[in-house]
Amino acid sequence: VESRVESRVESRVESRVETRDRIKMEMKDLPSITLKGIADKLKLSVKTIEKAVSKMVADGDIIHDGPRKGGVWKILK
């Protein structure tokens, strides 16, 4: 039972890291991409992308530069 729980926790962590990396790749390819655009490309919900991006901004990995409509994403880490 314990190994199944550990396995689930590890796969969730790996999934989060992979999602963050995929988001960064999309932002690098098209800095003006919207969260909806990222969600569509990665086939994930907009809410999932919003949560991940909020955490990435809070962690100082990325920033959004410019106005809400028309700004660009900058990858810091």
All heavy atoms as a GROMACS GRO file, in nm:
protein
  606
    1VAL      N    1   0.083  -0.119   0.000
    1VAL     CA    2   0.000   0.000   0.000
    1VAL      C    3   0.088   0.125   0.000
    1VAL      O    4   0.063   0.219  -0.073
    1VAL     CB    5  -0.095   0.000   0.122
    1VAL    CG1    6  -0.173   0.129   0.129
    1VAL    CG2    7  -0.187  -0.118   0.118
    2GLU      N    8   0.193   0.125   0.082
    2GLU     CA    9   0.280   0.241   0.094
    2GLU      C   10   0.350   0.272  -0.039
    2GLU      O   11   0.363   0.387  -0.078
    2GLU     CB   12   0.385   0.216   0.203
    2GLU     CG   13   0.419   0.341   0.280
    2GLU     CD   14   0.509   0.311   0.396
    2GLU    OE1   15   0.462   0.256   0.496
    2GLU    OE2   16   0.629   0.344   0.383
    3SER      N   17   0.395   0.167  -0.109
    3SER     CA   18   0.466   0.191  -0.235
    3SER      C   19   0.372   0.248  -0.341
    3SER      O   20   0.413   0.326  -0.426
    3SER     CB   21   0.532   0.064  -0.286
    3SER     OG   22   0.434  -0.032  -0.319
    4ARG      N   23   0.244   0.210  -0.339
    4ARG     CA   24   0.148   0.266  -0.433
    4ARG      C   25   0.127   0.415  -0.407
    4ARG      O   26   0.117   0.494  -0.500
    4ARG     CB   27   0.013   0.193  -0.426
    4ARG     CG   28   0.010   0.072  -0.514
    4ARG     CD   29  -0.129   0.019  -0.526
    4ARG     NE   30  -0.145  -0.082  -0.421
    4ARG     CZ   31  -0.258  -0.125  -0.372
    4ARG    NH1   32  -0.371  -0.074  -0.415
    4ARG    NH2   33  -0.263  -0.218  -0.281
    5VAL      N   34   0.121   0.452  -0.280
    5VAL     CA   35   0.104   0.593  -0.244
    5VAL      C   36   0.226   0.672  -0.288
    5VAL      O   37   0.214   0.779  -0.348
    5VAL     CB   38   0.079   0.609  -0.092
    5VAL    CG1   39   0.084   0.755  -0.051
    5VAL    CG2   40  -0.054   0.546  -0.052
    6GLU      N   41   0.345   0.619  -0.260
    6GLU     CA   42   0.468   0.686  -0.301
    6GLU      C   43   0.473   0.700  -0.454
    6GLU      O   44   0.513   0.803  -0.506
    6GLU     CB   45   0.591   0.609  -0.253
    6GLU     CG   46   0.615   0.620  -0.104
    6GLU     CD   47   0.731   0.532  -0.057
    6GLU    OE1   48   0.806   0.483  -0.142
    6GLU    OE2   49   0.743   0.514   0.065
    7SER      N   50   0.433   0.597  -0.523
    7SER     CA   51   0.434   0.597  -0.668
    7SER      C   52   0.340   0.704  -0.723
    7SER      O   53   0.373   0.776  -0.817
    7SER     CB   54   0.393   0.460  -0.721
    7SER     OG   55   0.384   0.462  -0.860
    8ARG      N   56   0.221   0.716  -0.662
    8ARG     CA   57   0.125   0.818  -0.705
    8ARG      C   58   0.179   0.958  -0.681
    8ARG      O   59   0.166   1.047  -0.764
    8ARG     CB   60  -0.008   0.801  -0.630
    8ARG     CG   61  -0.116   0.749  -0.722
    8ARG     CD   62  -0.248   0.747  -0.653
    8ARG     NE   63  -0.244   0.634  -0.559
    8ARG     CZ   64  -0.325   0.617  -0.458
    8ARG    NH1   65  -0.418   0.704  -0.432
    8ARG    NH2   66  -0.316   0.513  -0.379
    9VAL      N   67   0.241   0.979  -0.566
    9VAL     CA   68   0.298   1.110  -0.533
    9VAL      C   69   0.409   1.145  -0.630
    9VAL      O   70   0.415   1.256  -0.682
    9VAL     CB   71   0.349   1.114  -0.387
    9VAL    CG1   72   0.430   1.238  -0.360
    9VAL    CG2   73   0.232   1.104  -0.290
   10GLU      N   74   0.497   1.048  -0.659
   10GLU     CA   75   0.606   1.072  -0.753
   10GLU      C   76   0.553   1.106  -0.892
   10GLU      O   77   0.603   1.197  -0.957
   10GLU     CB   78   0.697   0.949  -0.761
   10GLU     CG   79   0.788   0.934  -0.641
   10GLU     CD   80   0.871   0.806  -0.648
   10GLU    OE1   81   0.880   0.746  -0.757
   10GLU    OE2   82   0.924   0.768  -0.543
   11SER      N   83   0.451   1.034  -0.937
   11SER     CA   84   0.400   1.061  -1.072
   11SER      C   85   0.330   1.196  -1.078
   11SER      O   86   0.333   1.265  -1.179
   11SER     CB   87   0.309   0.950  -1.122
   11SER     OG   88   0.197   0.933  -1.040
   12ARG      N   89   0.267   1.241  -0.969
   12ARG     CA   90   0.207   1.374  -0.967
   12ARG      C   91   0.314   1.481  -0.977
   12ARG      O   92   0.299   1.579  -1.049
   12ARG     CB   93   0.127   1.397  -0.839
   12ARG     CG   94  -0.009   1.337  -0.842
   12ARG     CD   95  -0.089   1.382  -0.722
   12ARG     NE   96  -0.208   1.302  -0.710
   12ARG     CZ   97  -0.275   1.284  -0.599
   12ARG    NH1   98  -0.236   1.342  -0.488
   12ARG    NH2   99  -0.384   1.211  -0.598
   13VAL      N  100   0.423   1.464  -0.903
   13VAL     CA  101   0.534   1.560  -0.906
   13VAL      C  102   0.595   1.563  -1.045
   13VAL      O  103   0.618   1.670  -1.101
   13VAL     CB  104   0.640   1.527  -0.799
   13VAL    CG1  105   0.764   1.610  -0.818
   13VAL    CG2  106   0.582   1.547  -0.660
   14GLU      N  107   0.620   1.446  -1.103
   14GLU     CA  108   0.676   1.440  -1.238
   14GLU      C  109   0.582   1.506  -1.338
   14GLU      O  110   0.626   1.577  -1.428
   14GLU     CB  111   0.700   1.294  -1.279
   14GLU     CG  112   0.816   1.230  -1.206
   14GLU     CD  113   0.825   1.080  -1.232
   14GLU    OE1  114   0.748   1.029  -1.316
   14GLU    OE2  115   0.908   1.016  -1.167
   15SER      N  116   0.453   1.485  -1.321
   15SER     CA  117   0.354   1.543  -1.411
   15SER      C  118   0.356   1.695  -1.403
   15SER      O  119   0.349   1.764  -1.504
   15SER     CB  120   0.215   1.490  -1.376
   15SER     OG  121   0.117   1.553  -1.454
   16ARG      N  122   0.366   1.749  -1.280
   16ARG     CA  123   0.371   1.894  -1.263
   16ARG      C  124   0.494   1.953  -1.329
   16ARG      O  125   0.487   2.056  -1.396
   16ARG     CB  126   0.371   1.930  -1.114
   16ARG     CG  127   0.235   1.932  -1.054
   16ARG     CD  128   0.237   1.989  -0.914
   16ARG     NE  129   0.130   1.925  -0.840
   16ARG     CZ  130   0.144   1.862  -0.726
   16ARG    NH1  131   0.260   1.858  -0.667
   16ARG    NH2  132   0.042   1.806  -0.668
   17VAL      N  133   0.607   1.886  -1.311
   17VAL     CA  134   0.732   1.935  -1.370
   17VAL      C  135   0.722   1.929  -1.522
   17VAL      O  136   0.759   2.024  -1.591
   17VAL     CB  137   0.853   1.853  -1.319
   17VAL    CG1  138   0.979   1.886  -1.398
   17VAL    CG2  139   0.875   1.879  -1.170
   18GLU      N  140   0.670   1.821  -1.574
   18GLU     CA  141   0.655   1.807  -1.719
   18GLU      C  142   0.561   1.915  -1.773
   18GLU      O  143   0.589   1.975  -1.876
   18GLU     CB  144   0.600   1.668  -1.753
   18GLU     CG  145   0.585   1.646  -1.901
   18GLU     CD  146   0.526   1.510  -1.934
   18GLU    OE1  147   0.573   1.410  -1.879
   18GLU    OE2  148   0.432   1.508  -2.015
   19THR      N  149   0.451   1.940  -1.704
   19THR     CA  150   0.356   2.042  -1.748
   19THR      C  151   0.423   2.179  -1.750
   19THR      O  152   0.410   2.254  -1.846
   19THR     CB  153   0.232   2.045  -1.656
   19THR    OG1  154   0.168   1.917  -1.663
   19THR    CG2  155   0.134   2.153  -1.698
   20ARG      N  156   0.498   2.211  -1.645
   20ARG     CA  157   0.569   2.340  -1.640
   20ARG      C  158   0.667   2.352  -1.756
   20ARG      O  159   0.675   2.458  -1.818
   20ARG     CB  160   0.645   2.354  -1.508
   20ARG     CG  161   0.558   2.383  -1.391
   20ARG     CD  162   0.640   2.385  -1.264
   20ARG     NE  163   0.577   2.472  -1.169
   20ARG     CZ  164   0.642   2.550  -1.084
   20ARG    NH1  165   0.772   2.549  -1.079
   20ARG    NH2  166   0.576   2.627  -1.000
   21ASP      N  167   0.740   2.247  -1.784
   21ASP     CA  168   0.837   2.250  -1.894
   21ASP      C  169   0.766   2.268  -2.028
   21ASP      O  170   0.812   2.343  -2.114
   21ASP     CB  171   0.921   2.122  -1.896
   21ASP     CG  172   1.020   2.114  -1.781
   21ASP    OD1  173   1.047   2.218  -1.718
   21ASP    OD2  174   1.068   2.002  -1.753
   22ARG      N  175   0.654   2.201  -2.045
   22ARG     CA  176   0.579   2.212  -2.171
   22ARG      C  177   0.522   2.353  -2.187
   22ARG      O  178   0.522   2.408  -2.297
   22ARG     CB  179   0.468   2.107  -2.175
   22ARG     CG  180   0.525   1.966  -2.188
   22ARG     CD  181   0.420   1.858  -2.171
   22ARG     NE  182   0.319   1.866  -2.275
   22ARG     CZ  183   0.198   1.814  -2.264
   22ARG    NH1  184   0.162   1.749  -2.155
   22ARG    NH2  185   0.111   1.824  -2.362
   23ILE      N  186   0.475   2.412  -2.077
   23ILE     CA  187   0.424   2.549  -2.080
   23ILE      C  188   0.536   2.645  -2.121
   23ILE      O  189   0.518   2.731  -2.206
   23ILE     CB  190   0.363   2.590  -1.945
   23ILE    CG1  191   0.232   2.513  -1.921
   23ILE    CG2  192   0.340   2.740  -1.938
   23ILE    CD1  193   0.176   2.528  -1.781
   24LYS      N  194   0.652   2.629  -2.059
   24LYS     CA  195   0.767   2.715  -2.093
   24LYS      C  196   0.804   2.702  -2.240
   24LYS      O  197   0.837   2.801  -2.305
   24LYS     CB  198   0.888   2.680  -2.006
   24LYS     CG  199   0.880   2.732  -1.866
   24LYS     CD  200   1.007   2.696  -1.792
   24LYS     CE  201   1.001   2.728  -1.646
   24LYS     NZ  202   1.122   2.687  -1.575
   25MET      N  203   0.800   2.581  -2.293
   25MET     CA  204   0.832   2.560  -2.435
   25MET      C  205   0.735   2.637  -2.524
   25MET      O  206   0.776   2.700  -2.621
   25MET     CB  207   0.830   2.411  -2.470
   25MET     CG  208   0.952   2.336  -2.423
   25MET     SD  209   0.948   2.158  -2.455
   25MET     CE  210   0.879   2.144  -2.616
   26GLU      N  211   0.606   2.631  -2.490
   26GLU     CA  212   0.506   2.702  -2.570
   26GLU      C  213   0.528   2.853  -2.561
   26GLU      O  214   0.518   2.925  -2.661
   26GLU     CB  215   0.363   2.667  -2.525
   26GLU     CG  216   0.324   2.523  -2.549
   26GLU     CD  217   0.332   2.481  -2.695
   26GLU    OE1  218   0.310   2.566  -2.785
   26GLU    OE2  219   0.358   2.363  -2.721
   27MET      N  220   0.561   2.902  -2.442
   27MET     CA  221   0.586   3.045  -2.423
   27MET      C  222   0.712   3.090  -2.496
   27MET      O  223   0.718   3.201  -2.548
   27MET     CB  224   0.597   3.078  -2.274
   27MET     CG  225   0.468   3.070  -2.201
   27MET     SD  226   0.493   3.099  -2.025
   27MET     CE  227   0.325   3.103  -1.967
   28LYS      N  228   0.811   3.002  -2.500
   28LYS     CA  229   0.936   3.034  -2.571
   28LYS      C  230   0.912   3.040  -2.721
   28LYS      O  231   0.961   3.130  -2.789
   28LYS     CB  232   1.042   2.928  -2.538
   28LYS     CG  233   1.178   2.958  -2.592
   28LYS     CD  234   1.277   2.852  -2.548
   28LYS     CE  235   1.415   2.882  -2.601
   28LYS     NZ  236   1.511   2.779  -2.566
   29ASP      N  237   0.833   2.944  -2.772
   29ASP     CA  238   0.803   2.940  -2.915
   29ASP      C  239   0.718   3.059  -2.960
   29ASP      O  240   0.736   3.110  -3.070
   29ASP     CB  241   0.730   2.810  -2.952
   29ASP     CG  242   0.819   2.688  -2.943
   29ASP    OD1  243   0.943   2.705  -2.937
   29ASP    OD2  244   0.765   2.576  -2.942
   30LEU      N  245   0.624   3.101  -2.875
   30LEU     CA  246   0.534   3.211  -2.908
   30LEU      C  247   0.508   3.293  -2.781
   30LEU      O  248   0.413   3.267  -2.708
   30LEU     CB  249   0.402   3.157  -2.965
   30LEU     CG  250   0.300   3.260  -3.011
   30LEU    CD1  251   0.355   3.342  -3.126
   30LEU    CD2  252   0.171   3.192  -3.052
   31PRO      N  253   0.595   3.391  -2.753
   31PRO     CA  254   0.584   3.468  -2.629
   31PRO      C  255   0.450   3.538  -2.607
   31PRO      O  256   0.411   3.564  -2.494
   31PRO     CB  257   0.696   3.572  -2.641
   31PRO     CG  258   0.794   3.510  -2.734
   31PRO     CD  259   0.712   3.431  -2.832
   32SER      N  260   0.375   3.563  -2.713
   32SER     CA  261   0.246   3.631  -2.698
   32SER      C  262   0.129   3.533  -2.682
   32SER      O  263   0.014   3.576  -2.681
   32SER     CB  264   0.221   3.721  -2.819
   32SER     OG  265   0.215   3.643  -2.937
   33ILE      N  266   0.157   3.405  -2.665
   33ILE     CA  267   0.053   3.304  -2.655
   33ILE      C  268  -0.036   3.329  -2.533
   33ILE      O  269   0.010   3.378  -2.430
   33ILE     CB  270   0.113   3.161  -2.652
   33ILE    CG1  271   0.005   3.056  -2.678
   33ILE    CG2  272   0.186   3.136  -2.520
   33ILE    CD1  273   0.059   2.918  -2.711
   34THR      N  274  -0.163   3.296  -2.546
   34THR     CA  275  -0.257   3.311  -2.435
   34THR      C  276  -0.262   3.182  -2.355
   34THR      O  277  -0.219   3.076  -2.403
   34THR     CB  278  -0.399   3.341  -2.487
   34THR    OG1  279  -0.443   3.228  -2.566
   34THR    CG2  280  -0.402   3.468  -2.571
   35LEU      N  281  -0.318   3.190  -2.235
   35LEU     CA  282  -0.333   3.069  -2.154
   35LEU      C  283  -0.426   2.971  -2.224
   35LEU      O  284  -0.404   2.850  -2.220
   35LEU     CB  285  -0.384   3.104  -2.014
   35LEU     CG  286  -0.293   3.194  -1.930
   35LEU    CD1  287  -0.350   3.213  -1.791
   35LEU    CD2  288  -0.152   3.138  -1.923
   36LYS      N  289  -0.529   3.022  -2.289
   36LYS     CA  290  -0.619   2.934  -2.365
   36LYS      C  291  -0.544   2.867  -2.479
   36LYS      O  292  -0.564   2.749  -2.506
   36LYS     CB  293  -0.738   3.014  -2.420
   36LYS     CG  294  -0.823   2.935  -2.516
   36LYS     CD  295  -0.968   2.943  -2.487
   36LYS     CE  296  -1.058   2.870  -2.583
   36LYS     NZ  297  -1.020   2.743  -2.633
   37GLY      N  298  -0.456   2.942  -2.544
   37GLY     CA  299  -0.376   2.885  -2.652
   37GLY      C  300  -0.286   2.773  -2.603
   37GLY      O  301  -0.272   2.670  -2.669
   38ILE      N  302  -0.228   2.794  -2.485
   38ILE     CA  303  -0.143   2.689  -2.426
   38ILE      C  304  -0.228   2.568  -2.393
   38ILE      O  305  -0.190   2.454  -2.423
   38ILE     CB  306  -0.071   2.742  -2.300
   38ILE    CG1  307   0.028   2.853  -2.337
   38ILE    CG2  308   0.001   2.627  -2.228
   38ILE    CD1  309   0.085   2.926  -2.217
   39ALA      N  310  -0.343   2.592  -2.331
   39ALA     CA  311  -0.433   2.482  -2.293
   39ALA      C  312  -0.473   2.400  -2.416
   39ALA      O  313  -0.473   2.277  -2.413
   39ALA     CB  314  -0.556   2.536  -2.222
   40ASP      N  315  -0.506   2.469  -2.524
   40ASP     CA  316  -0.546   2.399  -2.647
   40ASP      C  317  -0.430   2.315  -2.702
   40ASP      O  318  -0.450   2.200  -2.740
   40ASP     CB  319  -0.592   2.499  -2.753
   40ASP     CG  320  -0.725   2.565  -2.719
   40ASP    OD1  321  -0.795   2.516  -2.628
   40ASP    OD2  322  -0.757   2.668  -2.782
   41LYS      N  323  -0.311   2.373  -2.706
   41LYS     CA  324  -0.196   2.300  -2.762
   41LYS      C  325  -0.158   2.179  -2.677
   41LYS      O  326  -0.118   2.076  -2.729
   41LYS     CB  327  -0.076   2.393  -2.774
   41LYS     CG  328  -0.083   2.483  -2.893
   41LYS     CD  329   0.050   2.551  -2.915
   41LYS     CE  330   0.050   2.609  -3.054
   41LYS     NZ  331   0.184   2.626  -3.106
   42LEU      N  332  -0.166   2.194  -2.543
   42LEU     CA  333  -0.125   2.085  -2.454
   42LEU      C  334  -0.240   1.990  -2.422
   42LEU      O  335  -0.220   1.891  -2.352
   42LEU     CB  336  -0.066   2.142  -2.324
   42LEU     CG  337   0.055   2.233  -2.340
   42LEU    CD1  338   0.107   2.274  -2.203
   42LEU    CD2  339   0.165   2.165  -2.420
   43LYS      N  340  -0.359   2.023  -2.472
   43LYS     CA  341  -0.479   1.942  -2.448
   43LYS      C  342  -0.504   1.926  -2.298
   43LYS      O  343  -0.530   1.815  -2.247
   43LYS     CB  344  -0.468   1.807  -2.517
   43LYS     CG  345  -0.458   1.821  -2.668
   43LYS     CD  346  -0.472   1.691  -2.738
   43LYS     CE  347  -0.460   1.695  -2.887
   43LYS     NZ  348  -0.452   1.812  -2.961
   44LEU      N  349  -0.496   2.040  -2.227
   44LEU     CA  350  -0.526   2.046  -2.084
   44LEU      C  351  -0.631   2.154  -2.064
   44LEU      O  352  -0.654   2.237  -2.152
   44LEU     CB  353  -0.400   2.081  -2.004
   44LEU     CG  354  -0.286   1.978  -2.008
   44LEU    CD1  355  -0.160   2.037  -1.946
   44LEU    CD2  356  -0.326   1.852  -1.935
   45SER      N  357  -0.693   2.156  -1.946
   45SER     CA  358  -0.794   2.258  -1.919
   45SER      C  359  -0.727   2.393  -1.895
   45SER      O  360  -0.611   2.400  -1.852
   45SER     CB  361  -0.878   2.219  -1.798
   45SER     OG  362  -0.802   2.232  -1.679
   46VAL      N  363  -0.801   2.499  -1.923
   46VAL     CA  364  -0.751   2.634  -1.898
   46VAL      C  365  -0.722   2.650  -1.749
   46VAL      O  366  -0.623   2.712  -1.711
   46VAL     CB  367  -0.851   2.740  -1.948
   46VAL    CG1  368  -0.806   2.880  -1.911
   46VAL    CG2  369  -0.870   2.729  -2.099
   47LYS      N  370  -0.806   2.593  -1.664
   47LYS     CA  371  -0.788   2.602  -1.519
   47LYS      C  372  -0.654   2.539  -1.477
   47LYS      O  373  -0.582   2.595  -1.394
   47LYS     CB  374  -0.905   2.532  -1.446
   47LYS     CG  375  -0.904   2.551  -1.299
   47LYS     CD  376  -0.937   2.696  -1.268
   47LYS     CE  377  -0.950   2.715  -1.118
   47LYS     NZ  378  -0.966   2.856  -1.084
   48THR      N  379  -0.619   2.426  -1.535
   48THR     CA  380  -0.491   2.360  -1.506
   48THR      C  381  -0.375   2.451  -1.545
   48THR      O  382  -0.279   2.467  -1.469
   48THR     CB  383  -0.481   2.226  -1.581
   48THR    OG1  384  -0.585   2.140  -1.535
   48THR    CG2  385  -0.346   2.160  -1.560
   49ILE      N  386  -0.385   2.514  -1.661
   49ILE     CA  387  -0.280   2.604  -1.708
   49ILE      C  388  -0.274   2.727  -1.618
   49ILE      O  389  -0.165   2.772  -1.581
   49ILE     CB  390  -0.303   2.644  -1.856
   49ILE    CG1  391  -0.303   2.520  -1.946
   49ILE    CG2  392  -0.198   2.745  -1.901
   49ILE    CD1  393  -0.175   2.437  -1.942
   50GLU      N  394  -0.389   2.782  -1.581
   50GLU     CA  395  -0.392   2.899  -1.492
   50GLU      C  396  -0.321   2.870  -1.360
   50GLU      O  397  -0.242   2.951  -1.312
   50GLU     CB  398  -0.536   2.941  -1.464
   50GLU     CG  399  -0.604   3.010  -1.579
   50GLU     CD  400  -0.751   3.037  -1.552
   50GLU    OE1  401  -0.808   2.985  -1.454
   50GLU    OE2  402  -0.812   3.110  -1.633
   51LYS      N  403  -0.352   2.754  -1.301
   51LYS     CA  404  -0.288   2.716  -1.174
   51LYS      C  405  -0.137   2.704  -1.190
   51LYS      O  406  -0.061   2.754  -1.108
   51LYS     CB  407  -0.345   2.584  -1.122
   51LYS     CG  408  -0.481   2.593  -1.063
   51LYS     CD  409  -0.524   2.456  -1.012
   51LYS     CE  410  -0.663   2.454  -0.958
   51LYS     NZ  411  -0.702   2.321  -0.910
   52ALA      N  412  -0.095   2.634  -1.293
   52ALA     CA  413   0.048   2.612  -1.315
   52ALA      C  414   0.120   2.744  -1.340
   52ALA      O  415   0.227   2.769  -1.282
   52ALA     CB  416   0.069   2.516  -1.433
   53VAL      N  417   0.062   2.830  -1.423
   53VAL     CA  418   0.125   2.958  -1.455
   53VAL      C  419   0.130   3.048  -1.331
   53VAL      O  420   0.231   3.113  -1.306
   53VAL     CB  421   0.053   3.026  -1.574
   53VAL    CG1  422   0.098   3.170  -1.590
   53VAL    CG2  423   0.080   2.948  -1.702
   54SER      N  424   0.024   3.049  -1.252
   54SER     CA  425   0.024   3.128  -1.127
   54SER      C  426   0.137   3.084  -1.036
   54SER      O  427   0.208   3.168  -0.978
   54SER     CB  428  -0.109   3.112  -1.053
   54SER     OG  429  -0.211   3.177  -1.122
   55LYS      N  430   0.156   2.955  -1.024
   55LYS     CA  431   0.263   2.901  -0.939
   55LYS      C  432   0.400   2.938  -0.998
   55LYS      O  433   0.492   2.974  -0.926
   55LYS     CB  434   0.248   2.749  -0.928
   55LYS     CG  435   0.350   2.682  -0.842
   55LYS     CD  436   0.316   2.694  -0.695
   55LYS     CE  437   0.409   2.608  -0.611
   55LYS     NZ  438   0.497   2.684  -0.526
   56MET      N  439   0.413   2.930  -1.130
   56MET     CA  440   0.539   2.963  -1.196
   56MET      C  441   0.573   3.111  -1.177
   56MET      O  442   0.689   3.146  -1.155
   56MET     CB  443   0.531   2.927  -1.344
   56MET     CG  444   0.524   2.778  -1.369
   56MET     SD  445   0.473   2.734  -1.537
   56MET     CE  446   0.616   2.782  -1.630
   57VAL      N  447   0.472   3.197  -1.184
   57VAL     CA  448   0.494   3.340  -1.162
   57VAL      C  449   0.535   3.364  -1.016
   57VAL      O  450   0.630   3.437  -0.988
   57VAL     CB  451   0.368   3.422  -1.198
   57VAL    CG1  452   0.380   3.566  -1.150
   57VAL    CG2  453   0.343   3.419  -1.349
   58ALA      N  454   0.464   3.301  -0.923
   58ALA     CA  455   0.495   3.315  -0.780
   58ALA      C  456   0.636   3.266  -0.748
   58ALA      O  457   0.704   3.323  -0.663
   58ALA     CB  458   0.392   3.240  -0.696
   59ASP      N  459   0.679   3.161  -0.818
   59ASP     CA  460   0.813   3.105  -0.795
   59ASP      C  461   0.922   3.184  -0.867
   59ASP      O  462   1.040   3.155  -0.852
   59ASP     CB  463   0.819   2.959  -0.843
   59ASP     CG  464   0.738   2.865  -0.755
   59ASP    OD1  465   0.697   2.906  -0.644
   59ASP    OD2  466   0.714   2.750  -0.798
   60GLY      N  467   0.883   3.281  -0.948
   60GLY     CA  468   0.981   3.363  -1.019
   60GLY      C  469   1.038   3.297  -1.143
   60GLY      O  470   1.142   3.337  -1.193
   61ASP      N  471   0.968   3.197  -1.196
   61ASP     CA  472   1.014   3.128  -1.317
   61ASP      C  473   0.983   3.208  -1.443
   61ASP      O  474   1.059   3.204  -1.540
   61ASP     CB  475   0.950   2.990  -1.329
   61ASP     CG  476   0.994   2.894  -1.222
   61ASP    OD1  477   1.098   2.919  -1.159
   61ASP    OD2  478   0.925   2.793  -1.201
   62ILE      N  479   0.869   3.275  -1.443
   62ILE     CA  480   0.824   3.350  -1.560
   62ILE      C  481   0.759   3.481  -1.516
   62ILE      O  482   0.719   3.494  -1.399
   62ILE     CB  483   0.722   3.270  -1.645
   62ILE    CG1  484   0.598   3.236  -1.562
   62ILE    CG2  485   0.784   3.147  -1.706
   62ILE    CD1  486   0.484   3.172  -1.640
   63ILE      N  487   0.747   3.574  -1.610
   63ILE     CA  488   0.669   3.696  -1.587
   63ILE      C  489   0.593   3.728  -1.714
   63ILE      O  490   0.631   3.684  -1.824
   63ILE     CB  491   0.756   3.818  -1.547
   63ILE    CG1  492   0.857   3.852  -1.656
   63ILE    CG2  493   0.821   3.798  -1.412
   63ILE    CD1  494   0.925   3.986  -1.637
   64HIS      N  495   0.486   3.803  -1.700
   64HIS     CA  496   0.411   3.853  -1.815
   64HIS      C  497   0.442   4.000  -1.825
   64HIS      O  498   0.418   4.076  -1.731
   64HIS     CB  499   0.261   3.828  -1.798
   64HIS     CG  500   0.184   3.859  -1.922
   64HIS    ND1  501   0.121   3.978  -1.942
   64HIS    CD2  502   0.164   3.785  -2.034
   64HIS    CE1  503   0.062   3.977  -2.060
   64HIS    NE2  504   0.087   3.861  -2.118
   65ASP      N  505   0.498   4.041  -1.937
   65ASP     CA  506   0.541   4.179  -1.957
   65ASP      C  507   0.446   4.248  -2.053
   65ASP      O  508   0.421   4.198  -2.162
   65ASP     CB  509   0.684   4.180  -2.012
   65ASP     CG  510   0.745   4.319  -2.016
   65ASP    OD1  511   0.706   4.404  -1.933
   65ASP    OD2  512   0.832   4.342  -2.101
   66GLY      N  513   0.394   4.361  -2.013
   66GLY     CA  514   0.306   4.437  -2.100
   66GLY      C  515   0.162   4.427  -2.056
   66GLY      O  516   0.130   4.370  -1.952
   67PRO      N  517   0.073   4.481  -2.139
   67PRO     CA  518  -0.070   4.480  -2.103
   67PRO      C  519  -0.127   4.339  -2.106
   67PRO      O  520  -0.071   4.248  -2.168
   67PRO     CB  521  -0.133   4.566  -2.211
   67PRO     CG  522  -0.040   4.560  -2.326
   67PRO     CD  523   0.097   4.544  -2.267
   68ARG      N  524  -0.238   4.323  -2.038
   68ARG     CA  525  -0.304   4.193  -2.031
   68ARG      C  526  -0.333   4.137  -2.170
   68ARG      O  527  -0.314   4.020  -2.198
   68ARG     CB  528  -0.433   4.207  -1.953
   68ARG     CG  529  -0.461   4.094  -1.862
   68ARG     CD  530  -0.591   4.120  -1.790
   68ARG     NE  531  -0.666   3.998  -1.792
   68ARG     CZ  532  -0.685   3.923  -1.686
   68ARG    NH1  533  -0.640   3.960  -1.570
   68ARG    NH2  534  -0.752   3.811  -1.695
   69LYS      N  535  -0.382   4.224  -2.255
   69LYS     CA  536  -0.404   4.185  -2.395
   69LYS      C  537  -0.290   4.242  -2.476
   69LYS      O  538  -0.276   4.363  -2.489
   69LYS     CB  539  -0.537   4.240  -2.446
   69LYS     CG  540  -0.656   4.174  -2.382
   69LYS     CD  541  -0.783   4.222  -2.445
   69LYS     CE  542  -0.901   4.150  -2.383
   69LYS     NZ  543  -1.025   4.179  -2.452
   70GLY      N  544  -0.206   4.157  -2.527
   70GLY     CA  545  -0.097   4.203  -2.612
   70GLY      C  546   0.040   4.197  -2.549
   70GLY      O  547   0.138   4.227  -2.615
   71GLY      N  548   0.049   4.156  -2.424
   71GLY     CA  549   0.180   4.143  -2.360
   71GLY      C  550   0.251   4.016  -2.404
   71GLY      O  551   0.200   3.940  -2.488
   72VAL      N  552   0.368   3.995  -2.348
   72VAL     CA  553   0.446   3.874  -2.382
   72VAL      C  554   0.494   3.806  -2.255
   72VAL      O  555   0.511   3.869  -2.150
   72VAL     CB  556   0.568   3.907  -2.471
   72VAL    CG1  557   0.524   3.957  -2.607
   72VAL    CG2  558   0.660   4.007  -2.405
   73TRP      N  559   0.518   3.678  -2.265
   73TRP     CA  560   0.573   3.600  -2.154
   73TRP      C  561   0.725   3.601  -2.164
   73TRP      O  562   0.780   3.589  -2.271
   73TRP     CB  563   0.525   3.455  -2.163
   73TRP     CG  564   0.377   3.445  -2.137
   73TRP    CD1  565   0.278   3.429  -2.229
   73TRP    CD2  566   0.313   3.452  -2.010
   73TRP    NE1  567   0.158   3.426  -2.166
   73TRP    CE2  568   0.174   3.439  -2.032
   73TRP    CE3  569   0.359   3.466  -1.879
   73TRP    CZ2  570   0.082   3.442  -1.927
   73TRP    CZ3  571   0.266   3.468  -1.776
   73TRP    CH2  572   0.130   3.456  -1.800
   74LYS      N  573   0.789   3.616  -2.048
   74LYS     CA  574   0.935   3.610  -2.042
   74LYS      C  575   0.972   3.500  -1.943
   74LYS      O  576   0.922   3.498  -1.830
   74LYS     CB  577   0.993   3.744  -1.998
   74LYS     CG  578   0.971   3.852  -2.102
   74LYS     CD  579   1.043   3.978  -2.068
   74LYS     CE  580   1.022   4.079  -2.180
   74LYS     NZ  581   1.087   4.206  -2.150
   75ILE      N  582   1.061   3.412  -1.987
   75ILE     CA  583   1.107   3.302  -1.903
   75ILE      C  584   1.232   3.348  -1.830
   75ILE      O  585   1.330   3.389  -1.892
   75ILE     CB  586   1.133   3.177  -1.989
   75ILE    CG1  587   1.004   3.136  -2.059
   75ILE    CG2  588   1.190   3.065  -1.903
   75ILE    CD1  589   1.022   3.034  -2.167
   76LEU      N  590   1.228   3.341  -1.698
   76LEU     CA  591   1.340   3.386  -1.615
   76LEU      C  592   1.429   3.270  -1.570
   76LEU      O  593   1.548   3.286  -1.554
   76LEU     CB  594   1.288   3.461  -1.493
   76LEU     CG  595   1.194   3.579  -1.524
   76LEU    CD1  596   1.139   3.638  -1.396
   76LEU    CD2  597   1.264   3.684  -1.607
   77LYS      N  598   1.369   3.156  -1.546
   77LYS     CA  599   1.444   3.039  -1.499
   77LYS      C  600   1.416   2.920  -1.589
   77LYS      O  601   1.308   2.901  -1.634
   77LYS     CB  602   1.405   2.998  -1.357
   77LYS     CG  603   1.442   3.098  -1.252
   77LYS     CD  604   1.402   3.040  -1.118
   77LYS     CE  605   1.410   3.141  -1.007
   77LYS     NZ  606   1.361   3.093  -0.883
   0.00000   0.00000   0.00000
